[in-house]
Amino acid sequence: MTWDAPYLVVVVALFVIVMLRANGTYWLGRGMAAGAERTRLARMITTRHYANATRWLNRWGAPAISLSFLTIGIQTVINLAAGVARMPLRRYLPAVTVGCVAWAFLYATVGFIGWAAVVKLWQYSPAALVAVLVVAVGGIVWAMARRDATPKVAAE
């Protein structure tokens, strides 16, 4: 996957895309907090992932927003939680901007390189790509099952 544009243009385009997505999620959270709890969207704020994101957000605040862009799968719930928690824009906007800049640079380099590797492996051997994906998904499922099976010790 390549873009016929200079690297900086690709980074800026990716920044705009992720900034729109992150802020849209934040405002969705604000809307949910303002009365959307009676809709189907309310289920999103009762999940374990949302509860974990809210705890992380309450503990780490604005840096949690920025750091969430270096993870896979948590940035959406962190931005949603920031909206539901009605994090002030004076704290949210600088944090989300830092995170979006980091994400854009990472995705413009490592993301495209990773995608090129997937395409190359598919061209070499579709079966090898399927095997790699099966092992990766199996590892993730195993790690999540192991984490969920670990007994939690109550704080005394």
Buried (B, 14 or more C-beta within 10 A) or exposed (E): EEEEEEEEEBBBBBBEBBBEBBBEBBEBBBBBBEEBEEEEBEEBBEEEBBEBBBEBBEEBBBEBBBBBBEEEEBBBBBBBBBBBBEBEEEEBBEBBBBBBBBBBBBBBEEBBEEEEEEEEBEEEEEEEBEEBEEEEEEEEEEEEEEEEEEEEEEEE
